[in-house]
Amino acid sequence: MFGRSKLKSWNKLDSLYGRFKKTQMKDLFAADEKRAEKYTIQFENLLLDYSKNRIDDKIMAALFDLARERDVSGRIKAMFSGEKINKTENRAVLHVALRHQENTPIYVDGRDVMPKIREVLGRIKDFSEAVRLGKFTGYTGKKLTNIVNIGIGGSDLGPCMATEALRPYWAKDIKCYFISNIDGTACAEVLHKVDPETTLFIVASKTFTTIETLTNARTCRKWLVDALGEHAVSKHFIALSTNKSEVEKFGINPDNMFEFWDFVGGRYSMWSAIGMIIAIAVGYENFERMLQGANAMDKHFATADLEHNIPVILALLGIWYNNFYGIHRYCVIPYDQYLKYLPSYLQQLDMESNGKSVSLDNKPVNYATGPALFGGAGTDVQHSFFQLLHQGTEIVPVDFIIPAISHNEIGNHQQILISNVLAQSEALMHGKTVAEAVLELEKSGKSKEEVEALKKYKSFSGNRPSNTIVVKKLDPYTLGMLVAMYEHKVYVQGVIWNINSFDQFGVELGKKLALNILPEIEGTAFGVEHDSSTTSLINYIKKIRK
């Protein structure tokens, strides 16, 4: 690792791992009746139980020492102060400013950015309310009730996740759709469902040049013009962008362009104008509540000491498994149908942020950085990949998320859901020994031969770690807290790994090469040199498309 010999805490953790790696969590619980209390922390209506992890007091103390050696507290202050912590792009990182609630300045290059942020938030409020109340109408005077967000990456995943998460708060006459994939099917399926007279398109692209977004936007524009004429564009399209000239060329009224800033990365942008569809769907007051929840977590992150700091604790647990146990994956399972897109959102947040192999010192890293993340909504995923979680050869740490109260308290559904999430975390930790499997099989009436044949198949190794995050109810404020918690967790891990969590150059190469291949597929260019595989595939696909 970076300067491994210089990090006393890292060497200490190496030593602790050697002695601790075979320790069973169920033995730790048996030895300490207050273990759950010791490793549970609550902030407002969010509770984190991290007791079902392969940790003890010595390990946690060494992890907190690692955070101190890497100056996590100082790096937190640097982000909040507007320091240009995105070194490779020479930018500040201030998504926290977008949800800043206090009447205090936040500076970038000596300029307070809060007046401009409040101005744009005010415009989001005015416009979203005008759409919801039918004051801003379509070209034929009809109310705009179909809202289509056209974006990709952070301009799609965040708004889509949050809009779906807050579905109970949608206006009754509003329907929301998302187009992101360049696959024409994405456009076609949405356009089949909406009426040109009642559809508002939101084009979300900072530069207004992103090929996927602009291709989809032009297809939607043609569909609208074919139905209502050229003059309808300015009444049915708005832009979330900074490129005024390109927005105007498209036919969008510049008064309906809502800007955001280069100190806001795409995957951190749903708090900005990129969240317009959220504000239209749930109302600006609820959008603002989401900002307030995120701000509450920001303040917790900025002020709590390391030992009681939820994002820091989650980050350190991830470091423990990633860099000492060699577990380079983890899983997020929300037991709430409204949060079904949260794992996809967190994939981008985590893997785009910390999927890096060059340090801030401009040197190749020789240690594991960002893990692979996957997940899905419980209980559905219990019947897909949980087999691997319980009995696979690969250990996967899990974050379980559960609201105590559902928006839809139907019969005993929520009680069954809660029972499942708690049972899964217990089963992962406790497992089932071969001896326990034998007793179970004998009680079920199996013969000795059957018991002998099945006992190993029916046993579970256990000792598999998980966190359980309980919220009271999934409302806008709680969603804001939850997302901000993961944002800050990812940043802390980037600090410890000494990488830049805020650039994403890795997404660029393939997109550039695609622009070279496109003319060949279209038949307007020939003779471009590729490897033999790519050339063969181009020729084959051109042949069968004829």
C-alpha positions as CSV (number, residue, x, y, z in Angstrom):
1,M,0.0,0.0,0.0
2,F,0.9,3.7,-0.2
3,G,3.7,4.2,2.2
4,R,2.7,1.1,4.0
5,S,5.8,1.0,6.1
6,K,5.0,4.6,7.3
7,L,1.5,3.7,8.5
8,K,1.7,2.3,12.0
9,S,-2.0,1.6,12.1
10,W,-1.9,-0.3,8.9
11,N,0.8,-2.6,10.2
12,K,-1.2,-2.9,13.4
13,L,-4.3,-4.0,11.5
14,D,-2.2,-6.5,9.5
15,S,-1.1,-8.1,12.8
16,L,-4.6,-8.0,14.2
17,Y,-6.0,-9.7,11.1
18,G,-3.5,-12.5,11.4
19,R,-4.7,-13.3,14.9
20,F,-8.4,-12.6,14.3
21,K,-9.2,-14.0,10.9
22,K,-10.6,-17.3,12.2
23,T,-12.6,-15.7,15.1
24,Q,-16.3,-16.5,15.0
25,M,-18.7,-13.7,15.4
26,K,-21.2,-15.9,17.3
27,D,-18.4,-16.5,19.9
28,L,-17.9,-12.7,20.2
29,F,-21.7,-12.3,20.9
30,A,-21.6,-15.1,23.4
31,A,-18.7,-13.5,25.2
32,D,-20.2,-9.9,25.4
33,E,-23.9,-9.5,26.1
34,K,-23.6,-5.8,25.3
35,R,-22.0,-6.2,21.9
36,A,-25.0,-5.1,20.0
37,E,-25.3,-2.0,22.2
38,K,-21.6,-1.2,21.8
39,Y,-21.7,-1.4,18.0
40,T,-24.9,0.4,17.4
41,I,-25.1,4.1,16.6
42,Q,-28.2,6.2,16.0
43,F,-28.5,9.6,14.3
44,E,-32.0,11.1,14.3
45,N,-34.3,8.4,12.8
46,L,-31.5,6.4,11.3
47,L,-29.9,3.5,13.2
48,L,-26.8,1.6,12.2
49,D,-26.2,-1.8,13.9
50,Y,-22.7,-2.9,12.8
51,S,-22.2,-5.5,15.6
52,K,-22.5,-8.4,13.0
53,N,-19.0,-7.7,11.7
54,R,-15.6,-9.4,12.3
55,I,-14.4,-6.8,14.7
56,D,-13.6,-6.1,18.3
57,D,-12.5,-3.1,20.2
58,K,-8.9,-3.4,19.3
59,I,-9.7,-3.7,15.6
60,M,-12.0,-0.7,15.6
61,A,-9.4,1.3,17.6
62,A,-6.8,0.5,14.9
63,L,-9.2,1.4,12.1
64,F,-9.9,4.8,13.8
65,D,-6.1,5.3,14.1
66,L,-5.8,4.6,10.4
67,A,-8.4,7.3,9.7
68,R,-6.3,9.7,11.9
69,E,-3.1,8.8,10.1
70,R,-4.7,9.5,6.8
71,D,-6.1,12.8,8.2
72,V,-9.7,11.9,7.4
73,S,-10.9,14.8,9.7
74,G,-8.7,17.2,7.8
75,R,-9.8,16.0,4.4
76,I,-13.5,16.4,5.5
77,K,-12.8,20.0,6.4
78,A,-11.0,20.5,3.1
79,M,-14.1,19.4,1.2
80,F,-16.5,21.5,3.1
81,S,-14.3,24.6,2.9
82,G,-14.2,24.5,-0.9
83,E,-10.6,23.4,-1.3
84,K,-9.9,22.0,-4.7
85,I,-9.7,18.4,-3.6
86,N,-10.4,17.1,-7.1
87,K,-6.8,17.4,-8.0
88,T,-6.7,16.0,-11.5
89,E,-9.4,18.5,-12.7
90,N,-8.4,21.3,-10.3
91,R,-11.9,21.6,-8.9
92,A,-13.6,22.0,-5.6
93,V,-16.1,19.3,-4.6
94,L,-19.2,21.0,-3.2
95,H,-22.3,18.9,-3.6
96,V,-22.7,19.7,0.1
97,A,-23.3,23.3,-0.8
98,L,-26.3,22.4,-2.9
99,R,-28.1,21.3,0.3
100,H,-26.5,23.8,2.7
101,Q,-29.3,25.2,4.9
102,E,-27.5,27.8,7.1
103,N,-27.3,31.4,6.1
104,T,-23.5,31.2,5.9
105,P,-21.2,31.5,2.9
106,I,-19.3,28.7,1.1
107,Y,-16.4,29.9,-1.0
108,V,-14.8,28.7,-4.2
109,D,-11.9,30.8,-5.5
110,G,-12.8,33.5,-3.0
111,R,-16.4,33.8,-4.2
112,D,-19.4,32.8,-2.1
113,V,-21.3,30.2,-4.2
114,M,-24.5,30.2,-2.1
115,P,-26.3,33.2,-3.7
116,K,-26.2,31.6,-7.1
117,I,-27.2,28.2,-5.7
118,R,-30.2,29.7,-3.9
119,E,-31.1,31.6,-7.1
120,V,-31.2,28.4,-9.1
121,L,-33.1,26.5,-6.3
122,G,-35.6,29.4,-6.4
123,R,-36.1,29.0,-10.2
124,I,-36.5,25.2,-9.7
125,K,-39.2,25.9,-7.2
126,D,-41.0,28.4,-9.4
127,F,-40.9,26.2,-12.5
128,S,-41.8,22.9,-10.8
129,E,-44.8,24.5,-9.1
130,A,-45.8,26.1,-12.4
131,V,-45.9,22.7,-14.1
132,R,-47.7,21.0,-11.2
133,L,-50.3,23.8,-11.1
134,G,-50.8,23.9,-14.8
135,K,-49.5,27.5,-15.2
136,F,-46.7,26.3,-17.5
137,T,-48.5,24.4,-20.2
138,G,-47.7,22.7,-23.5
139,Y,-48.1,24.3,-26.9
140,T,-51.8,23.5,-27.2
141,G,-52.5,24.8,-23.7
142,K,-52.9,21.4,-22.0
143,K,-51.4,20.6,-18.7
144,L,-48.0,18.8,-18.8
145,T,-48.5,15.5,-16.9
146,N,-45.9,13.2,-18.6
147,I,-42.4,14.2,-17.5
148,V,-39.6,12.6,-19.4
149,N,-36.0,13.0,-18.1
150,I,-33.4,12.5,-20.8
151,G,-29.9,12.0,-19.3
152,I,-27.3,9.3,-18.6
153,G,-25.1,8.4,-15.7
154,G,-25.5,10.8,-12.8
155,S,-28.1,12.8,-14.8
156,D,-30.3,9.7,-14.8
157,L,-29.4,7.3,-12.0
158,G,-29.8,9.8,-9.1
159,P,-33.1,11.4,-10.3
160,C,-34.5,8.0,-11.3
161,M,-33.6,6.4,-8.0
162,A,-35.0,9.3,-5.9
163,T,-38.1,9.8,-7.9
164,E,-39.0,6.1,-7.6
165,A,-38.1,6.1,-3.9
166,L,-40.5,9.0,-3.3
167,R,-43.3,7.6,-5.4
168,P,-45.8,7.9,-2.5
169,Y,-45.4,11.6,-2.7
170,W,-46.1,12.0,-6.5
171,A,-48.8,14.3,-7.6
172,K,-51.7,12.1,-8.6
173,D,-51.8,13.3,-12.2
174,I,-48.0,13.2,-12.9
175,K,-46.2,10.3,-14.5
176,C,-42.4,10.2,-14.8
177,Y,-40.3,8.4,-17.4
178,F,-36.5,8.1,-17.9
179,I,-34.6,7.7,-21.1
180,S,-30.8,7.1,-20.8
181,N,-29.7,4.2,-22.9
182,I,-28.6,5.0,-26.5
183,D,-30.5,1.8,-27.5
184,G,-33.4,3.1,-29.6
185,T,-35.7,0.8,-27.6
186,A,-35.4,3.2,-24.6
187,C,-36.8,6.1,-26.6
188,A,-39.4,4.0,-28.4
189,E,-40.9,2.4,-25.3
190,V,-41.4,5.8,-23.6
191,L,-42.7,7.6,-26.7
192,H,-45.3,4.8,-27.1
193,K,-46.7,5.7,-23.7
194,V,-47.0,9.5,-23.8
195,D,-49.0,12.1,-25.6
196,P,-47.1,14.9,-27.3
197,E,-49.6,17.6,-26.0
198,T,-49.0,16.7,-22.4
199,T,-45.3,15.7,-22.4
200,L,-42.4,17.8,-21.0
201,F,-38.9,16.6,-21.9
202,I,-36.1,17.5,-19.5
203,V,-32.7,17.3,-21.3
204,A,-30.0,16.9,-18.6
205,S,-26.5,17.4,-20.0
206,K,-24.0,19.8,-18.5
207,T,-22.2,20.3,-21.8
208,F,-25.2,19.6,-24.0
209,T,-22.9,17.5,-26.2
210,T,-23.2,14.0,-24.5
211,I,-23.8,11.7,-27.5
212,E,-26.3,9.4,-25.8
213,T,-28.4,12.2,-24.3
214,L,-28.4,14.4,-27.4
215,T,-29.2,11.5,-29.7
216,N,-32.2,10.6,-27.5
217,A,-33.2,14.3,-27.2
218,R,-33.1,14.8,-31.0
219,T,-35.3,11.6,-31.5
220,C,-37.8,13.0,-29.0
221,R,-37.7,16.4,-30.6
222,K,-38.5,14.9,-34.0
223,W,-41.4,13.0,-32.6
224,L,-42.8,16.1,-31.0
225,V,-42.3,18.3,-34.1
226,D,-43.9,15.6,-36.3
227,A,-46.9,15.8,-34.1
228,L,-47.2,19.5,-33.1
229,G,-44.8,21.5,-35.3
230,E,-41.4,23.3,-34.8
231,H,-42.9,26.0,-32.6
232,A,-43.9,23.4,-29.9
233,V,-40.3,22.7,-28.9
234,S,-39.9,25.7,-26.6
235,K,-43.0,24.7,-24.7
236,H,-42.2,21.0,-24.3
237,F,-38.4,21.0,-23.7
238,I,-36.3,22.4,-20.9
239,A,-32.5,22.0,-20.3
240,L,-30.4,21.3,-17.3
241,S,-27.1,22.6,-18.7
242,T,-24.4,25.2,-18.8
243,N,-24.1,25.5,-22.6
244,K,-26.5,28.3,-23.5
245,S,-25.6,28.5,-27.2
246,E,-26.2,24.8,-27.8
247,V,-29.4,24.9,-25.8
248,E,-30.7,27.7,-27.9
249,K,-29.7,25.9,-31.1
250,F,-31.8,23.0,-30.0
251,G,-34.8,25.3,-29.8
252,I,-35.1,25.5,-26.0
253,N,-35.9,28.9,-24.5
254,P,-32.8,30.0,-22.5
255,D,-35.2,31.1,-19.7
256,N,-35.9,27.4,-19.3
257,M,-32.3,26.4,-18.9
258,F,-31.3,25.6,-15.4
259,E,-27.5,25.6,-14.6
260,F,-25.3,23.7,-12.3
261,W,-21.6,24.0,-11.7
262,D,-18.3,22.2,-12.3
263,F,-17.8,21.7,-8.5
264,V,-20.8,19.2,-8.8
265,G,-19.9,15.8,-10.3
266,G,-22.6,14.0,-12.2
267,R,-23.1,11.2,-9.6
268,Y,-23.5,13.9,-6.9
269,S,-25.8,16.1,-8.9
270,M,-29.4,15.1,-8.0
271,W,-29.4,17.8,-5.4
272,S,-29.0,20.4,-8.1
273,A,-31.1,21.3,-11.2
274,I,-30.6,17.7,-12.2
275,G,-33.2,17.0,-9.6
276,M,-35.9,19.0,-11.5
277,I,-38.0,15.9,-12.2
278,I,-38.0,15.0,-8.5
279,A,-39.3,18.5,-7.6
280,I,-42.0,18.2,-10.3
281,A,-43.1,14.7,-9.2
282,V,-43.2,15.2,-5.5
283,G,-43.4,19.0,-5.1
284,Y,-40.7,21.4,-4.2
285,E,-41.4,21.2,-0.5
286,N,-40.6,17.5,-0.5
287,F,-37.5,18.1,-2.7
288,E,-36.4,20.6,-0.1
289,R,-37.0,18.1,2.7
290,M,-34.7,15.8,0.8
291,L,-32.0,18.5,0.8
292,Q,-32.5,19.1,4.5
293,G,-32.1,15.4,5.3
294,A,-28.8,15.4,3.3
295,N,-27.7,18.5,5.1
296,A,-28.4,16.9,8.5
297,M,-26.1,14.0,7.5
298,D,-23.5,16.5,6.2
299,K,-23.4,18.2,9.6
300,H,-23.1,14.9,11.4
301,F,-20.3,13.9,9.1
302,A,-18.5,17.2,9.5
303,T,-18.8,17.5,13.3
304,A,-19.1,14.0,14.9
305,D,-15.9,12.5,16.2
306,L,-14.6,9.5,14.2
307,E,-15.8,6.9,16.7
308,H,-19.4,8.1,16.4
309,N,-19.4,9.1,12.8
310,I,-21.7,6.8,10.7
311,P,-20.1,7.4,7.2
312,V,-16.6,7.0,8.7
313,I,-17.5,3.7,10.5
314,L,-19.1,2.3,7.3
315,A,-16.0,3.3,5.3
316,L,-13.6,1.7,7.8
317,L,-15.5,-1.6,7.8
318,G,-15.2,-1.6,4.1
319,I,-11.5,-1.0,4.3
320,W,-11.1,-3.8,6.8
321,Y,-12.7,-6.4,4.4
322,N,-11.3,-5.0,1.2
323,N,-7.7,-4.6,2.2
324,F,-7.2,-7.1,5.0
325,Y,-9.6,-10.0,4.3
326,G,-9.1,-9.6,0.5
327,I,-12.9,-9.3,0.0
328,H,-13.3,-7.0,-3.1
329,R,-17.1,-6.9,-3.3
330,Y,-20.1,-6.0,-1.2
331,C,-23.8,-6.0,-1.5
332,V,-26.6,-3.5,-0.6
333,I,-30.1,-4.9,0.0
334,P,-32.9,-2.4,0.7
335,Y,-35.9,-4.2,2.0
336,D,-38.2,-1.6,0.5
337,Q,-39.7,-1.8,-3.0
338,Y,-39.4,2.0,-3.4
339,L,-35.6,1.7,-3.0
340,K,-35.3,-0.9,-5.8
341,Y,-33.0,1.4,-7.8
342,L,-30.8,2.3,-4.9
343,P,-28.2,-0.4,-5.6
344,S,-27.8,0.7,-9.2
345,Y,-27.4,4.3,-8.0
346,L,-24.8,3.2,-5.5
347,Q,-22.9,1.2,-8.1
348,Q,-22.1,4.4,-9.9
349,L,-21.5,6.4,-6.8
350,D,-19.0,3.8,-5.4
351,M,-17.4,2.2,-8.5
352,E,-17.0,5.3,-10.6
353,S,-15.7,7.2,-7.6
354,N,-13.2,4.7,-6.3
355,G,-12.5,2.5,-9.2
356,K,-9.0,4.0,-9.6
357,S,-5.5,2.6,-10.0
358,V,-3.4,5.8,-9.8
359,S,-2.8,7.6,-6.5
360,L,-3.0,11.3,-5.7
361,D,0.8,11.1,-5.8
362,N,0.6,10.1,-9.5
363,K,1.8,6.6,-8.9
364,P,0.3,3.3,-9.7
365,V,-1.4,1.7,-6.7
366,N,-0.5,-1.8,-5.6
367,Y,-3.4,-2.4,-3.4
368,A,-7.2,-2.9,-3.8
369,T,-9.3,0.2,-4.1
370,G,-13.0,0.3,-4.9
371,P,-14.9,-2.9,-4.5
372,A,-17.5,-4.3,-6.9
373,L,-21.0,-3.5,-5.7
374,F,-24.3,-5.3,-6.4
375,G,-27.7,-5.6,-4.9
376,G,-31.4,-5.6,-5.3
377,A,-34.7,-5.3,-3.4
378,G,-35.4,-7.8,-0.6
379,T,-37.2,-10.2,-0.5
380,D,-36.9,-10.7,-4.3
381,V,-33.1,-11.2,-4.2
382,Q,-33.4,-13.8,-1.5
383,H,-34.5,-16.1,-4.3
384,S,-31.8,-15.1,-6.7
385,F,-28.3,-14.6,-5.4
386,F,-28.7,-15.2,-1.6
387,Q,-27.6,-18.8,-2.2
388,L,-24.1,-17.4,-3.0
389,L,-24.2,-15.1,0.1
390,H,-24.9,-18.0,2.4
391,Q,-23.1,-21.0,1.0
392,G,-20.8,-19.7,-1.8
393,T,-17.0,-19.8,-1.5
394,E,-16.8,-16.0,-1.7
395,I,-17.7,-14.0,1.3
396,V,-19.8,-10.9,0.5
397,P,-20.4,-8.2,3.2
398,V,-23.9,-6.9,3.1
399,D,-25.7,-3.7,4.0
400,F,-29.3,-4.4,4.9
401,I,-31.7,-1.4,4.8
402,I,-35.2,-1.6,6.3
403,P,-37.9,1.0,7.2
404,A,-39.7,0.1,10.4
405,I,-43.0,1.6,9.0
406,S,-44.2,1.1,5.4
407,H,-46.1,3.5,3.3
408,N,-48.4,0.6,2.6
409,E,-49.3,-1.2,5.8
410,I,-51.3,-4.0,4.2
411,G,-52.1,-6.9,6.4
412,N,-48.9,-8.3,8.0
413,H,-46.7,-7.7,4.9
414,Q,-44.3,-5.3,6.7
415,Q,-44.0,-7.6,9.7
416,I,-43.0,-10.5,7.3
417,L,-40.6,-8.2,5.5
418,I,-38.9,-7.1,8.7
419,S,-38.7,-10.7,9.9
420,N,-37.0,-11.7,6.7
421,V,-34.3,-9.0,6.8
422,L,-33.5,-9.7,10.5
423,A,-33.4,-13.4,9.8
424,Q,-31.0,-13.0,6.9
425,S,-28.5,-11.0,8.9
426,E,-28.7,-13.5,11.8
427,A,-28.3,-16.5,9.4
428,L,-25.3,-15.0,7.7
429,M,-23.6,-14.4,11.1
430,H,-24.6,-17.6,12.9
431,G,-24.7,-20.2,10.1
432,K,-25.5,-23.8,10.8
433,T,-22.9,-26.4,11.9
434,V,-22.8,-29.9,10.5
435,A,-23.9,-31.1,14.0
436,E,-26.9,-28.7,13.9
437,A,-27.8,-29.9,10.5
438,V,-27.7,-33.5,11.7
439,L,-30.1,-32.8,14.5
440,E,-32.4,-31.0,12.2
441,L,-32.4,-33.8,9.7
442,E,-33.0,-36.4,12.4
443,K,-36.0,-34.5,13.7
444,S,-37.5,-34.3,10.3
445,G,-37.5,-38.1,10.2
446,K,-34.6,-38.8,7.8
447,S,-32.8,-42.1,7.9
448,K,-29.2,-42.4,8.9
449,E,-28.2,-42.8,5.3
450,E,-30.1,-39.7,4.3
451,V,-28.7,-37.7,7.2
452,E,-25.1,-38.7,6.2
453,A,-25.8,-37.8,2.6
454,L,-27.3,-34.4,3.3
455,K,-25.6,-33.1,6.4
456,K,-22.9,-31.1,4.6
457,Y,-25.3,-29.7,2.0
458,K,-27.5,-28.5,4.8
459,S,-24.7,-26.8,6.8
460,F,-23.7,-23.1,6.5
461,S,-20.3,-21.7,7.4
462,G,-21.8,-18.5,8.9
463,N,-19.4,-15.8,10.2
464,R,-20.4,-13.6,7.2
465,P,-20.6,-9.9,8.0
466,S,-23.4,-7.5,7.6
467,N,-24.6,-4.1,8.7
468,T,-28.3,-3.4,9.4
469,I,-29.6,0.2,8.8
470,V,-33.0,0.9,10.2
471,V,-35.0,4.0,9.4
472,K,-38.4,4.9,10.8
473,K,-40.0,5.5,7.4
474,L,-38.8,6.3,3.9
475,D,-39.7,9.9,3.5
476,P,-37.8,12.7,1.6
477,Y,-35.8,13.7,4.6
478,T,-34.7,10.1,5.4
479,L,-33.8,9.5,1.7
480,G,-31.6,12.6,1.8
481,M,-29.8,11.3,4.9
482,L,-29.4,7.8,3.5
483,V,-27.9,9.0,0.2
484,A,-25.6,11.5,1.8
485,M,-24.4,8.8,4.2
486,Y,-23.2,6.7,1.3
487,E,-21.6,9.7,-0.5
488,H,-19.5,10.5,2.5
489,K,-18.6,6.8,3.1
490,V,-17.2,6.7,-0.4
491,Y,-15.2,9.8,0.1
492,V,-13.6,8.6,3.3
493,Q,-12.5,5.4,1.6
494,G,-10.9,7.4,-1.2
495,V,-9.0,9.5,1.3
496,I,-7.6,6.3,3.0
497,W,-6.7,4.8,-0.4
498,N,-5.1,8.1,-1.4
499,I,-7.0,8.3,-4.7
500,N,-9.2,11.0,-6.3
501,S,-12.8,10.0,-5.8
502,F,-14.1,12.8,-8.0
503,D,-12.8,12.3,-11.6
504,Q,-14.0,9.5,-14.0
505,F,-11.5,9.4,-16.9
506,G,-12.1,5.7,-17.1
507,V,-15.4,6.2,-18.9
508,E,-13.8,8.2,-21.7
509,L,-11.7,5.9,-23.8
510,G,-14.4,3.5,-25.0
511,K,-16.7,6.5,-25.8
512,K,-13.9,8.0,-28.0
513,L,-13.2,4.8,-29.8
514,A,-17.0,4.4,-30.4
515,L,-16.9,7.7,-32.3
516,N,-14.2,6.2,-34.6
517,I,-16.1,3.1,-35.2
518,L,-19.5,4.8,-35.8
519,P,-18.6,6.0,-39.4
520,E,-17.5,2.5,-40.3
521,I,-20.8,1.0,-39.1
522,E,-22.7,3.7,-41.0
523,G,-20.6,3.1,-44.1
524,T,-19.1,6.5,-44.4
525,A,-15.5,5.6,-43.5
526,F,-13.2,2.7,-44.4
527,G,-9.8,1.4,-43.7
528,V,-9.5,2.5,-40.0
529,E,-7.0,0.3,-38.3
530,H,-8.2,-1.9,-35.4
531,D,-7.2,-5.2,-33.9
532,S,-8.3,-8.2,-36.0
533,S,-11.2,-9.0,-33.6
534,T,-12.8,-5.6,-33.8
535,T,-12.3,-5.4,-37.6
536,S,-13.9,-8.9,-38.0
537,L,-16.9,-7.9,-35.8
538,I,-17.4,-4.6,-37.7
539,N,-17.5,-6.5,-41.0
540,Y,-19.8,-9.2,-39.8
541,I,-22.3,-6.8,-38.3
542,K,-22.3,-4.6,-41.4
543,K,-22.9,-7.7,-43.5
544,I,-25.9,-9.0,-41.5
545,R,-27.4,-5.5,-41.2
546,K,-27.7,-5.3,-45.0
